[in-house]
Amino acid sequence: MADKTLDPGDSTVLVEVTDGVGVITLNRPEARNAFTPAMGIVLGNALAMVETDPDVRCVVLTGAGKGFCAGGDVKNMAEEGDGTVGNNTLDEAIHKQRLNHRATSGALFRMPKPTLAALPGAAAGAGLAFALACDMRIMVSSAVMMTAFKNVGFSGDYGGTYFMSQLVGTAKAR
């Protein structure tokens, strides 16, 4: 049983602290934890909470169900369009995405506490970036790590390219 439960904003991201370990769980198992813009805010809140909580000595990021994170929620993206709704220009949408990246994968990468990505299944797209941003990764034998951008016609995001080059070197990452 958890020593305490933290509330980062909604049930798409769960946070429990047990024996000094802060466990953050992406909680959309019905969608293999596909990442929505709203989840970015909640995950950013969760990461800020565990970073500043003196009871948390290390952080584990995982996914509920059989997947770690299937990347961006493509269905959600199709419904919302390119982000240029109302007064939100394309430049503003890109800026918001950059802020989201800094608060999520960037926060994991800079976390002063040890971080571990525990992969119960696939880490694709943004999920790959989250896993690579952690200090260590552990995965079930059936899990895979992959980019997903080419499958949906996007360029890479959430820092996956940067984190891969940091781990294996630029030449190998290419």
C-alpha positions in Angstrom: 0.0 0.0 0.0 1.2 3.5 -0.8 2.5 5.7 1.9 0.7 8.6 0.1 -1.1 9.4 -3.1 -0.5 12.7 -4.8 -3.0 14.4 -7.1 -1.5 16.0 -10.2 -4.8 17.1 -11.7 -6.8 14.2 -13.1 -6.9 10.4 -13.4 -4.9 10.1 -16.6 -1.7 10.3 -14.5 -1.5 8.6 -11.1 1.2 9.3 -8.5 1.9 7.1 -5.5 4.9 7.3 -3.1 5.9 4.2 -1.3 9.2 3.7 0.7 10.8 6.7 -1.0 9.8 5.7 -4.5 7.5 8.0 -6.5 5.7 6.0 -9.0 4.0 7.9 -11.8 1.6 5.9 -14.0 0.3 7.0 -17.3 -3.3 5.8 -16.9 -5.1 5.4 -20.3 -4.7 1.7 -20.7 -7.7 1.5 -23.1 -5.5 3.6 -25.5 -2.1 2.1 -24.6 -1.5 5.3 -22.7 -1.6 7.4 -25.8 -0.5 10.9 -24.8 -2.9 13.9 -25.1 -2.1 17.6 -24.7 -4.1 17.6 -21.4 -1.9 14.7 -20.1 1.1 16.8 -20.8 -0.1 19.3 -18.3 -0.9 16.6 -15.7 2.4 14.7 -16.2 4.3 18.0 -15.9 2.4 18.6 -12.6 3.3 15.1 -11.4 7.0 15.5 -12.2 7.1 18.8 -10.4 5.4 17.3 -7.4 7.8 14.3 -7.1 10.9 16.5 -7.8 10.1 18.7 -4.9 8.7 16.1 -2.5 11.3 15.4 0.2 9.8 11.9 0.7 10.6 10.9 -2.9 14.2 9.7 -3.4 13.7 8.2 -6.8 11.1 8.3 -9.6 9.6 5.4 -11.6 7.6 6.2 -14.7 5.4 3.5 -16.1 2.1 2.8 -18.0 -1.1 1.2 -16.9 -2.1 -2.0 -18.7 0.0 -3.6 -21.5 1.6 -0.5 -22.9 4.1 2.2 -21.6 3.0 4.9 -24.0 1.9 4.6 -27.6 3.0 8.2 -28.4 0.7 11.0 -29.2 -3.0 10.3 -29.4 -3.5 10.4 -33.1 -7.3 10.3 -32.9 -7.2 13.3 -30.6 -4.9 15.1 -33.0 -7.3 14.5 -35.9 -10.2 15.8 -33.9 -8.3 19.0 -32.8 -6.7 19.7 -36.2 -3.3 21.5 -36.4 -3.8 23.5 -33.3 -4.8 26.7 -35.1 -8.2 27.0 -33.5 -9.6 30.5 -32.9 -6.8 32.8 -31.8 -4.3 30.0 -31.5 -1.9 30.4 -34.4 0.4 27.7 -35.6 3.3 29.5 -33.9 1.4 29.6 -30.7 0.5 25.9 -31.0 4.2 25.0 -31.6 5.3 27.2 -28.6 2.7 25.4 -26.4 4.1 22.1 -27.5 7.7 23.2 -26.7 6.6 24.2 -23.2 4.9 20.8 -22.8 8.1 19.0 -23.9 10.1 21.0 -21.3 7.7 20.1 -18.6 7.6 16.4 -19.4 10.6 14.8 -21.2 12.8 17.8 -20.4 11.9 17.6 -16.7 12.6 13.8 -16.7 16.0 14.4 -18.3 17.0 17.1 -15.8 15.4 15.5 -12.7 17.9 15.7 -9.8 16.6 12.4 -8.5 17.2 9.0 -10.2 14.6 8.1 -12.8 13.6 4.7 -14.1 11.2 4.0 -17.0 9.4 0.7 -16.4 8.0 -0.5 -19.7 5.2 -3.1 -19.5 4.9 -2.8 -23.3 5.6 -0.5 -26.3 7.2 2.9 -26.0 6.5 4.8 -29.2 6.9 8.4 -30.3 6.5 10.5 -27.1 6.7 7.3 -25.1 10.1 6.6 -26.6 11.2 10.1 -25.6 9.9 9.7 -22.0 11.8 6.4 -21.7 15.0 7.7 -23.2 14.8 10.8 -20.9 15.0 8.6 -17.8 18.3 7.6 -16.3 17.5 3.9 -16.7 15.0 1.7 -18.5 13.7 -1.8 -17.8 11.2 -3.5 -20.0 9.3 -6.8 -20.3 10.8 -9.1 -23.0 7.8 -8.4 -25.4 8.2 -4.5 -25.2 9.6 -2.5 -28.0 10.9 1.0 -28.3 10.4 2.9 -31.6 9.7 6.2 -33.2 6.3 6.5 -34.6 6.5 9.8 -36.4 7.0 8.4 -39.9 3.8 6.3 -39.5 1.7 9.5 -39.0 3.6 11.9 -41.2 5.2 14.0 -38.3 8.7 14.9 -37.5 10.1 13.8 -34.2 9.1 15.6 -31.0 9.4 15.4 -27.2 13.2 15.3 -27.5 13.5 11.6 -28.6 16.1 12.4 -31.2 18.2 14.5 -28.7 18.0 11.8 -26.0 18.9 9.0 -28.4 22.0 10.9 -29.5 23.0 11.5 -25.9 22.7 7.8 -25.1 24.4 6.3 -28.2 26.1 9.1 -29.9 25.0 11.2 -32.9 26.3 8.9 -35.6 24.5 5.8 -34.2 21.3 7.8 -33.6 21.1 8.8 -37.2 
